[in-house]
Amino acid sequence: MGTTALNYSKGDEIDVTIDRPGLGMDEGIAHLDDNTMVVVVGAGDRVGETVHAVITGRLQTSLGNSFMASLKL
C-alpha cells in the first residue's frame, strides 16, 4: 500500500529516496508514491540514497501539492 501526500503535515518524519538534485543549493528532489514532489534541504548530494527528513511546509499550486522538508541527521 502506498503513502499519499494528504497523510503528512508539518513536523512529520518521512523516509524518501532522492531522485535528483534540486534547483536550489543543497536541495534534493524526491517523490512520494502518489508522485507528490518533496524538496529536501540538505540532500543535494544524496541522489540515489534514501534519507530521513522532517516536513517543514506544504505548497499548493495549480499543478498540485509539494512538500518542503529538511534532512534529519
PyMOL Python script that loads the backbone (N, CA, C, O; Angstrom):
from pymol import cmd

cmd.read_pdbstr("""\
ATOM      1  N   MET A   1       0.854  -1.173   0.000  1.00  0.00           N
ATOM      2  CA  MET A   1       0.000   0.000   0.000  1.00  0.00           C
ATOM      3  C   MET A   1       0.899   1.234   0.000  1.00  0.00           C
ATOM      4  O   MET A   1       1.844   1.310   0.785  1.00  0.00           O
ATOM      5  N   GLY A   2       0.615   2.194  -0.867  1.00  0.00           N
ATOM      6  CA  GLY A   2       1.417   3.404  -0.982  1.00  0.00           C
ATOM      7  C   GLY A   2       1.008   4.472   0.012  1.00  0.00           C
ATOM      8  O   GLY A   2      -0.041   4.388   0.650  1.00  0.00           O
ATOM      9  N   THR A   3       1.859   5.477   0.129  1.00  0.00           N
ATOM     10  CA  THR A   3       1.589   6.604   1.013  1.00  0.00           C
ATOM     11  C   THR A   3       1.194   7.800   0.173  1.00  0.00           C
ATOM     12  O   THR A   3       1.832   8.080  -0.842  1.00  0.00           O
ATOM     13  N   THR A   4       0.151   8.510   0.578  1.00  0.00           N
ATOM     14  CA  THR A   4      -0.280   9.684  -0.167  1.00  0.00           C
ATOM     15  C   THR A   4       0.098  10.949   0.573  1.00  0.00           C
ATOM     16  O   THR A   4       0.335  10.935   1.781  1.00  0.00           O
ATOM     17  N   ALA A   5       0.151  12.039  -0.165  1.00  0.00           N
ATOM     18  CA  ALA A   5       0.578  13.322   0.380  1.00  0.00           C
ATOM     19  C   ALA A   5      -0.345  13.831   1.478  1.00  0.00           C
ATOM     20  O   ALA A   5       0.112  14.531   2.382  1.00  0.00           O
ATOM     21  N   LEU A   6      -1.610  13.503   1.425  1.00  0.00           N
ATOM     22  CA  LEU A   6      -2.558  14.030   2.396  1.00  0.00           C
ATOM     23  C   LEU A   6      -2.288  13.518   3.809  1.00  0.00           C
ATOM     24  O   LEU A   6      -2.836  14.044   4.778  1.00  0.00           O
ATOM     25  N   ASN A   7      -1.453  12.503   3.924  1.00  0.00           N
ATOM     26  CA  ASN A   7      -1.149  11.942   5.236  1.00  0.00           C
ATOM     27  C   ASN A   7      -0.104  12.742   6.000  1.00  0.00           C
ATOM     28  O   ASN A   7       0.134  12.448   7.171  1.00  0.00           O
ATOM     29  N   TYR A   8       0.525  13.733   5.393  1.00  0.00           N
ATOM     30  CA  TYR A   8       1.641  14.434   6.017  1.00  0.00           C
ATOM     31  C   TYR A   8       1.300  15.865   6.398  1.00  0.00           C
ATOM     32  O   TYR A   8       0.538  16.550   5.715  1.00  0.00           O
ATOM     33  N   SER A   9       1.890  16.298   7.515  1.00  0.00           N
ATOM     34  CA  SER A   9       1.774  17.692   7.935  1.00  0.00           C
ATOM     35  C   SER A   9       3.108  18.116   8.538  1.00  0.00           C
ATOM     36  O   SER A   9       4.001  17.291   8.734  1.00  0.00           O
ATOM     37  N   LYS A  10       3.235  19.399   8.829  1.00  0.00           N
ATOM     38  CA  LYS A  10       4.478  19.961   9.342  1.00  0.00           C
ATOM     39  C   LYS A  10       4.931  19.212  10.594  1.00  0.00           C
ATOM     40  O   LYS A  10       4.147  18.982  11.516  1.00  0.00           O
ATOM     41  N   GLY A  11       6.207  18.838  10.609  1.00  0.00           N
ATOM     42  CA  GLY A  11       6.772  18.120  11.738  1.00  0.00           C
ATOM     43  C   GLY A  11       6.809  16.613  11.572  1.00  0.00           C
ATOM     44  O   GLY A  11       7.502  15.926  12.322  1.00  0.00           O
ATOM     45  N   ASP A  12       6.069  16.083  10.594  1.00  0.00           N
ATOM     46  CA  ASP A  12       6.095  14.639  10.353  1.00  0.00           C
ATOM     47  C   ASP A  12       7.454  14.224   9.806  1.00  0.00           C
ATOM     48  O   ASP A  12       8.081  14.963   9.047  1.00  0.00           O
ATOM     49  N   GLU A  13       7.899  13.043  10.195  1.00  0.00           N
ATOM     50  CA  GLU A  13       9.164  12.499   9.712  1.00  0.00           C
ATOM     51  C   GLU A  13       8.878  11.440   8.660  1.00  0.00           C
ATOM     52  O   GLU A  13       7.993  10.602   8.832  1.00  0.00           O
ATOM     53  N   ILE A  14       9.637  11.484   7.568  1.00  0.00           N
ATOM     54  CA  ILE A  14       9.430  10.555   6.461  1.00  0.00           C
ATOM     55  C   ILE A  14      10.775  10.050   5.951  1.00  0.00           C
ATOM     56  O   ILE A  14      11.808  10.687   6.153  1.00  0.00           O
ATOM     57  N   ASP A  15      10.746   8.908   5.294  1.00  0.00           N
ATOM     58  CA  ASP A  15      11.897   8.379   4.577  1.00  0.00           C
ATOM     59  C   ASP A  15      11.583   8.466   3.090  1.00  0.00           C
ATOM     60  O   ASP A  15      10.557   7.957   2.638  1.00  0.00           O
ATOM     61  N   VAL A  16      12.459   9.105   2.335  1.00  0.00           N
ATOM     62  CA  VAL A  16      12.269   9.255   0.894  1.00  0.00           C
ATOM     63  C   VAL A  16      13.586   8.987   0.182  1.00  0.00           C
ATOM     64  O   VAL A  16      14.662   9.153   0.757  1.00  0.00           O
ATOM     65  N   THR A  17      13.488   8.570  -1.078  1.00  0.00           N
ATOM     66  CA  THR A  17      14.674   8.359  -1.901  1.00  0.00           C
ATOM     67  C   THR A  17      14.869   9.572  -2.793  1.00  0.00           C
ATOM     68  O   THR A  17      13.955   9.972  -3.513  1.00  0.00           O
ATOM     69  N   ILE A  18      16.050  10.152  -2.745  1.00  0.00           N
ATOM     70  CA  ILE A  18      16.355  11.350  -3.531  1.00  0.00           C
ATOM     71  C   ILE A  18      16.566  10.948  -4.986  1.00  0.00           C
ATOM     72  O   ILE A  18      17.441  10.140  -5.297  1.00  0.00           O
ATOM     73  N   ASP A  19      15.747  11.524  -5.881  1.00  0.00           N
ATOM     74  CA  ASP A  19      15.783  11.190  -7.308  1.00  0.00           C
ATOM     75  C   ASP A  19      16.809  12.003  -8.082  1.00  0.00           C
ATOM     76  O   ASP A  19      17.468  11.499  -8.992  1.00  0.00           O
ATOM     77  N   ARG A  20      16.932  13.270  -7.704  1.00  0.00           N
ATOM     78  CA  ARG A  20      17.810  14.170  -8.463  1.00  0.00           C
ATOM     79  C   ARG A  20      18.105  15.401  -7.618  1.00  0.00           C
ATOM     80  O   ARG A  20      17.413  15.656  -6.632  1.00  0.00           O
ATOM     81  N   PRO A  21      19.131  16.171  -7.996  1.00  0.00           N
ATOM     82  CA  PRO A  21      19.390  17.430  -7.294  1.00  0.00           C
ATOM     83  C   PRO A  21      18.264  18.424  -7.558  1.00  0.00           C
ATOM     84  O   PRO A  21      17.626  18.379  -8.610  1.00  0.00           O
ATOM     85  N   GLY A  22      18.023  19.310  -6.617  1.00  0.00           N
ATOM     86  CA  GLY A  22      17.023  20.357  -6.795  1.00  0.00           C
ATOM     87  C   GLY A  22      17.619  21.582  -7.451  1.00  0.00           C
ATOM     88  O   GLY A  22      18.805  21.606  -7.781  1.00  0.00           O
ATOM     89  N   LEU A  23      16.799  22.595  -7.639  1.00  0.00           N
ATOM     90  CA  LEU A  23      17.255  23.837  -8.255  1.00  0.00           C
ATOM     91  C   LEU A  23      18.051  24.690  -7.288  1.00  0.00           C
ATOM     92  O   LEU A  23      18.993  25.373  -7.689  1.00  0.00           O
ATOM     93  N   GLY A  24      17.682  24.655  -6.023  1.00  0.00           N
ATOM     94  CA  GLY A  24      18.379  25.447  -5.017  1.00  0.00           C
ATOM     95  C   GLY A  24      19.629  24.738  -4.525  1.00  0.00           C
ATOM     96  O   GLY A  24      19.788  23.527  -4.682  1.00  0.00           O
ATOM     97  N   MET A  25      20.496  25.513  -3.934  1.00  0.00           N
ATOM     98  CA  MET A  25      21.740  24.957  -3.409  1.00  0.00           C
ATOM     99  C   MET A  25      21.445  23.925  -2.321  1.00  0.00           C
ATOM    100  O   MET A  25      20.711  24.207  -1.374  1.00  0.00           O
ATOM    101  N   ASP A  26      22.007  22.754  -2.457  1.00  0.00           N
ATOM    102  CA  ASP A  26      21.905  21.670  -1.482  1.00  0.00           C
ATOM    103  C   ASP A  26      20.490  21.117  -1.310  1.00  0.00           C
ATOM    104  O   ASP A  26      20.148  20.628  -0.234  1.00  0.00           O
ATOM    105  N   GLU A  27      19.667  21.188  -2.352  1.00  0.00           N
ATOM    106  CA  GLU A  27      18.336  20.592  -2.312  1.00  0.00           C
ATOM    107  C   GLU A  27      18.331  19.288  -3.105  1.00  0.00           C
ATOM    108  O   GLU A  27      18.974  19.178  -4.149  1.00  0.00           O
ATOM    109  N   GLY A  28      17.601  18.313  -2.597  1.00  0.00           N
ATOM    110  CA  GLY A  28      17.376  17.069  -3.311  1.00  0.00           C
ATOM    111  C   GLY A  28      15.887  16.892  -3.541  1.00  0.00           C
ATOM    112  O   GLY A  28      15.072  17.283  -2.704  1.00  0.00           O
ATOM    113  N   ILE A  29      15.530  16.302  -4.677  1.00  0.00           N
ATOM    114  CA  ILE A  29      14.126  16.094  -5.034  1.00  0.00           C
ATOM    115  C   ILE A  29      13.778  14.615  -4.885  1.00  0.00           C
ATOM    116  O   ILE A  29      14.485  13.739  -5.385  1.00  0.00           O
ATOM    117  N   ALA A  30      12.679  14.360  -4.189  1.00  0.00           N
ATOM    118  CA  ALA A  30      12.145  13.007  -4.028  1.00  0.00           C
ATOM    119  C   ALA A  30      10.669  13.044  -4.411  1.00  0.00           C
ATOM    120  O   ALA A  30      10.083  14.119  -4.532  1.00  0.00           O
ATOM    121  N   HIS A  31      10.076  11.881  -4.599  1.00  0.00           N
ATOM    122  CA  HIS A  31       8.650  11.790  -4.909  1.00  0.00           C
ATOM    123  C   HIS A  31       7.997  10.738  -4.025  1.00  0.00           C
ATOM    124  O   HIS A  31       8.567   9.676  -3.776  1.00  0.00           O
ATOM    125  N   LEU A  32       6.801  11.048  -3.558  1.00  0.00           N
ATOM    126  CA  LEU A  32       6.010  10.090  -2.789  1.00  0.00           C
ATOM    127  C   LEU A  32       5.374   9.090  -3.745  1.00  0.00           C
ATOM    128  O   LEU A  32       5.466   9.247  -4.962  1.00  0.00           O
ATOM    129  N   ASP A  33       4.734   8.070  -3.202  1.00  0.00           N
ATOM    130  CA  ASP A  33       4.107   7.038  -4.026  1.00  0.00           C
ATOM    131  C   ASP A  33       3.047   7.595  -4.968  1.00  0.00           C
ATOM    132  O   ASP A  33       2.816   7.033  -6.039  1.00  0.00           O
ATOM    133  N   ASP A  34       2.398   8.699  -4.580  1.00  0.00           N
ATOM    134  CA  ASP A  34       1.368   9.300  -5.438  1.00  0.00           C
ATOM    135  C   ASP A  34       1.962  10.364  -6.365  1.00  0.00           C
ATOM    136  O   ASP A  34       1.222  11.137  -6.973  1.00  0.00           O
ATOM    137  N   ASN A  35       3.302  10.407  -6.474  1.00  0.00           N
ATOM    138  CA  ASN A  35       4.057  11.318  -7.341  1.00  0.00           C
ATOM    139  C   ASN A  35       4.128  12.750  -6.820  1.00  0.00           C
ATOM    140  O   ASN A  35       4.546  13.644  -7.557  1.00  0.00           O
ATOM    141  N   THR A  36       3.735  12.991  -5.584  1.00  0.00           N
ATOM    142  CA  THR A  36       3.893  14.308  -4.975  1.00  0.00           C
ATOM    143  C   THR A  36       5.377  14.572  -4.754  1.00  0.00           C
ATOM    144  O   THR A  36       6.097  13.718  -4.237  1.00  0.00           O
ATOM    145  N   MET A  37       5.828  15.762  -5.148  1.00  0.00           N
ATOM    146  CA  MET A  37       7.236  16.113  -5.024  1.00  0.00           C
ATOM    147  C   MET A  37       7.566  16.553  -3.604  1.00  0.00           C
ATOM    148  O   MET A  37       6.785  17.251  -2.958  1.00  0.00           O
ATOM    149  N   VAL A  38       8.740  16.132  -3.126  1.00  0.00           N
ATOM    150  CA  VAL A  38       9.265  16.550  -1.827  1.00  0.00           C
ATOM    151  C   VAL A  38      10.651  17.140  -2.069  1.00  0.00           C
ATOM    152  O   VAL A  38      11.543  16.457  -2.573  1.00  0.00           O
ATOM    153  N   VAL A  39      10.828  18.414  -1.706  1.00  0.00           N
ATOM    154  CA  VAL A  39      12.127  19.077  -1.815  1.00  0.00           C
ATOM    155  C   VAL A  39      12.794  18.970  -0.451  1.00  0.00           C
ATOM    156  O   VAL A  39      12.290  19.502   0.538  1.00  0.00           O
ATOM    157  N   VAL A  40      13.926  18.281  -0.401  1.00  0.00           N
ATOM    158  CA  VAL A  40      14.614  18.040   0.868  1.00  0.00           C
ATOM    159  C   VAL A  40      15.875  18.901   0.937  1.00  0.00           C
ATOM    160  O   VAL A  40      16.836  18.671   0.202  1.00  0.00           O
ATOM    161  N   VAL A  41      15.859  19.885   1.821  1.00  0.00           N
ATOM    162  CA  VAL A  41      17.013  20.761   2.017  1.00  0.00           C
ATOM    163  C   VAL A  41      18.096  19.976   2.755  1.00  0.00           C
ATOM    164  O   VAL A  41      17.830  19.335   3.772  1.00  0.00           O
ATOM    165  N   GLY A  42      19.301  20.035   2.235  1.00  0.00           N
ATOM    166  CA  GLY A  42      20.420  19.319   2.829  1.00  0.00           C
ATOM    167  C   GLY A  42      20.701  17.986   2.172  1.00  0.00           C
ATOM    168  O   GLY A  42      21.597  17.261   2.602  1.00  0.00           O
ATOM    169  N   ALA A  43      19.939  17.646   1.122  1.00  0.00           N
ATOM    170  CA  ALA A  43      20.090  16.337   0.482  1.00  0.00           C
ATOM    171  C   ALA A  43      20.541  16.432  -0.971  1.00  0.00           C
ATOM    172  O   ALA A  43      20.380  15.474  -1.727  1.00  0.00           O
ATOM    173  N   GLY A  44      21.095  17.554  -1.368  1.00  0.00           N
ATOM    174  CA  GLY A  44      21.527  17.723  -2.755  1.00  0.00           C
ATOM    175  C   GLY A  44      22.598  16.752  -3.195  1.00  0.00           C
ATOM    176  O   GLY A  44      22.690  16.424  -4.378  1.00  0.00           O
ATOM    177  N   ASP A  45      23.404  16.289  -2.268  1.00  0.00           N
ATOM    178  CA  ASP A  45      24.478  15.352  -2.600  1.00  0.00           C
ATOM    179  C   ASP A  45      24.114  13.906  -2.273  1.00  0.00           C
ATOM    180  O   ASP A  45      24.991  13.046  -2.196  1.00  0.00           O
ATOM    181  N   ARG A  46      22.826  13.640  -2.083  1.00  0.00           N
ATOM    182  CA  ARG A  46      22.376  12.304  -1.677  1.00  0.00           C
ATOM    183  C   ARG A  46      21.547  11.606  -2.756  1.00  0.00           C
ATOM    184  O   ARG A  46      20.723  10.750  -2.433  1.00  0.00           O
ATOM    185  N   VAL A  47      21.748  11.951  -4.022  1.00  0.00           N
ATOM    186  CA  VAL A  47      20.976  11.345  -5.114  1.00  0.00           C
ATOM    187  C   VAL A  47      21.166   9.826  -5.092  1.00  0.00           C
ATOM    188  O   VAL A  47      22.288   9.325  -5.017  1.00  0.00           O
ATOM    189  N   GLY A  48      20.047   9.109  -5.159  1.00  0.00           N
ATOM    190  CA  GLY A  48      20.062   7.655  -5.128  1.00  0.00           C
ATOM    191  C   GLY A  48      19.981   7.065  -3.733  1.00  0.00           C
ATOM    192  O   GLY A  48      19.821   5.854  -3.586  1.00  0.00           O
ATOM    193  N   GLU A  49      20.087   7.893  -2.711  1.00  0.00           N
ATOM    194  CA  GLU A  49      20.037   7.420  -1.328  1.00  0.00           C
ATOM    195  C   GLU A  49      18.654   7.652  -0.724  1.00  0.00           C
ATOM    196  O   GLU A  49      17.951   8.590  -1.097  1.00  0.00           O
ATOM    197  N   THR A  50      18.278   6.789   0.208  1.00  0.00           N
ATOM    198  CA  THR A  50      17.068   7.001   0.999  1.00  0.00           C
ATOM    199  C   THR A  50      17.477   7.774   2.244  1.00  0.00           C
ATOM    200  O   THR A  50      18.401   7.381   2.956  1.00  0.00           O
ATOM    201  N   VAL A  51      16.778   8.881   2.501  1.00  0.00           N
ATOM    202  CA  VAL A  51      17.121   9.756   3.621  1.00  0.00           C
ATOM    203  C   VAL A  51      15.921   9.909   4.555  1.00  0.00           C
ATOM    204  O   VAL A  51      14.776   9.686   4.164  1.00  0.00           O
ATOM    205  N   HIS A  52      16.209  10.289   5.781  1.00  0.00           N
ATOM    206  CA  HIS A  52      15.177  10.571   6.783  1.00  0.00           C
ATOM    207  C   HIS A  52      15.023  12.088   6.837  1.00  0.00           C
ATOM    208  O   HIS A  52      16.007  12.803   7.029  1.00  0.00           O
ATOM    209  N   ALA A  53      13.813  12.580   6.673  1.00  0.00           N
ATOM    210  CA  ALA A  53      13.578  14.024   6.609  1.00  0.00           C
ATOM    211  C   ALA A  53      12.364  14.410   7.442  1.00  0.00           C
ATOM    212  O   ALA A  53      11.530  13.571   7.784  1.00  0.00           O
ATOM    213  N   VAL A  54      12.284  15.708   7.763  1.00  0.00           N
ATOM    214  CA  VAL A  54      11.171  16.261   8.532  1.00  0.00           C
ATOM    215  C   VAL A  54      10.429  17.263   7.654  1.00  0.00           C
ATOM    216  O   VAL A  54      11.043  18.172   7.096  1.00  0.00           O
ATOM    217  N   ILE A  55       9.118  17.102   7.531  1.00  0.00           N
ATOM    218  CA  ILE A  55       8.305  18.021   6.734  1.00  0.00           C
ATOM    219  C   ILE A  55       8.317  19.395   7.400  1.00  0.00           C
ATOM    220  O   ILE A  55       8.033  19.519   8.591  1.00  0.00           O
ATOM    221  N   THR A  56       8.652  20.435   6.613  1.00  0.00           N
ATOM    222  CA  THR A  56       8.684  21.803   7.146  1.00  0.00           C
ATOM    223  C   THR A  56       7.596  22.684   6.552  1.00  0.00           C
ATOM    224  O   THR A  56       7.313  23.757   7.086  1.00  0.00           O
ATOM    225  N   GLY A  57       6.983  22.252   5.458  1.00  0.00           N
ATOM    226  CA  GLY A  57       5.928  23.052   4.851  1.00  0.00           C
ATOM    227  C   GLY A  57       5.302  22.349   3.666  1.00  0.00           C
ATOM    228  O   GLY A  57       5.813  21.347   3.166  1.00  0.00           O
ATOM    229  N   ARG A  58       4.175  22.905   3.226  1.00  0.00           N
ATOM    230  CA  ARG A  58       3.432  22.362   2.086  1.00  0.00           C
ATOM    231  C   ARG A  58       3.110  23.506   1.148  1.00  0.00           C
ATOM    232  O   ARG A  58       2.715  24.587   1.583  1.00  0.00           O
ATOM    233  N   LEU A  59       3.280  23.263  -0.129  1.00  0.00           N
ATOM    234  CA  LEU A  59       2.993  24.270  -1.143  1.00  0.00           C
ATOM    235  C   LEU A  59       1.932  23.719  -2.083  1.00  0.00           C
ATOM    236  O   LEU A  59       2.090  22.635  -2.644  1.00  0.00           O
ATOM    237  N   GLN A  60       0.841  24.475  -2.252  1.00  0.00           N
ATOM    238  CA  GLN A  60      -0.215  24.056  -3.162  1.00  0.00           C
ATOM    239  C   GLN A  60      -0.213  24.993  -4.354  1.00  0.00           C
ATOM    240  O   GLN A  60      -0.328  26.208  -4.196  1.00  0.00           O
ATOM    241  N   THR A  61      -0.080  24.426  -5.553  1.00  0.00           N
ATOM    242  CA  THR A  61      -0.075  25.214  -6.785  1.00  0.00           C
ATOM    243  C   THR A  61      -1.123  24.657  -7.738  1.00  0.00           C
ATOM    244  O   THR A  61      -1.804  23.680  -7.429  1.00  0.00           O
ATOM    245  N   SER A  62      -1.242  25.282  -8.883  1.00  0.00           N
ATOM    246  CA  SER A  62      -2.188  24.796  -9.888  1.00  0.00           C
ATOM    247  C   SER A  62      -1.776  23.420 -10.418  1.00  0.00           C
ATOM    248  O   SER A  62      -2.603  22.693 -10.968  1.00  0.00           O
ATOM    249  N   LEU A  63      -0.511  23.068 -10.252  1.00  0.00           N
ATOM    250  CA  LEU A  63      -0.017  21.766 -10.703  1.00  0.00           C
ATOM    251  C   LEU A  63      -0.186  20.676  -9.654  1.00  0.00           C
ATOM    252  O   LEU A  63       0.015  19.496  -9.943  1.00  0.00           O
ATOM    253  N   GLY A  64      -0.553  21.065  -8.436  1.00  0.00           N
ATOM    254  CA  GLY A  64      -0.728  20.094  -7.360  1.00  0.00           C
ATOM    255  C   GLY A  64       0.029  20.500  -6.115  1.00  0.00           C
ATOM    256  O   GLY A  64       0.449  21.648  -5.974  1.00  0.00           O
ATOM    257  N   ASN A  65       0.199  19.555  -5.221  1.00  0.00           N
ATOM    258  CA  ASN A  65       0.874  19.806  -3.947  1.00  0.00           C
ATOM    259  C   ASN A  65       2.335  19.397  -4.012  1.00  0.00           C
ATOM    260  O   ASN A  65       2.711  18.502  -4.769  1.00  0.00           O
ATOM    261  N   SER A  66       3.141  20.054  -3.221  1.00  0.00           N
ATOM    262  CA  SER A  66       4.514  19.617  -2.997  1.00  0.00           C
ATOM    263  C   SER A  66       4.855  19.929  -1.551  1.00  0.00           C
ATOM    264  O   SER A  66       4.189  20.739  -0.906  1.00  0.00           O
ATOM    265  N   PHE A  67       5.886  19.290  -1.051  1.00  0.00           N
ATOM    266  CA  PHE A  67       6.313  19.478   0.324  1.00  0.00           C
ATOM    267  C   PHE A  67       7.745  19.958   0.370  1.00  0.00           C
ATOM    268  O   PHE A  67       8.559  19.623  -0.490  1.00  0.00           O
ATOM    269  N   MET A  68       8.040  20.750   1.389  1.00  0.00           N
ATOM    270  CA  MET A  68       9.409  21.117   1.726  1.00  0.00           C
ATOM    271  C   MET A  68       9.761  20.299   2.961  1.00  0.00           C
ATOM    272  O   MET A  68       8.924  20.086   3.839  1.00  0.00           O
ATOM    273  N   ALA A  69      10.998  19.848   3.016  1.00  0.00           N
ATOM    274  CA  ALA A  69      11.458  19.068   4.163  1.00  0.00           C
ATOM    275  C   ALA A  69      12.925  19.383   4.408  1.00  0.00           C
ATOM    276  O   ALA A  69      13.620  19.897   3.532  1.00  0.00           O
ATOM    277  N   SER A  70      13.377  19.072   5.593  1.00  0.00           N
ATOM    278  CA  SER A  70      14.797  19.232   5.896  1.00  0.00           C
ATOM    279  C   SER A  70      15.364  17.879   6.294  1.00  0.00           C
ATOM    280  O   SER A  70      14.695  17.066   6.933  1.00  0.00           O
ATOM    281  N   LEU A  71      16.596  17.660   5.906  1.00  0.00           N
ATOM    282  CA  LEU A  71      17.285  16.417   6.203  1.00  0.00           C
ATOM    283  C   LEU A  71      17.444  16.276   7.710  1.00  0.00           C
ATOM    284  O   LEU A  71      17.873  17.209   8.388  1.00  0.00           O
ATOM    285  N   LYS A  72      17.098  15.114   8.222  1.00  0.00           N
ATOM    286  CA  LYS A  72      17.278  14.856   9.653  1.00  0.00           C
ATOM    287  C   LYS A  72      18.483  13.948   9.805  1.00  0.00           C
ATOM    288  O   LYS A  72      18.514  12.834   9.281  1.00  0.00           O
ATOM    289  N   LEU A  73      19.462  14.437  10.522  1.00  0.00           N
ATOM    290  CA  LEU A  73      20.701  13.662  10.704  1.00  0.00           C
ATOM    291  C   LEU A  73      20.643  12.828  11.956  1.00  0.00           C
ATOM    292  O   LEU A  73      21.596  12.113  12.266  1.00  0.00           O
TER     293      LEU A  73
END
""", "prot")
cmd.dss("prot")
cmd.show_as("cartoon", "prot")
cmd.util.cbc("prot")
cmd.orient("prot")
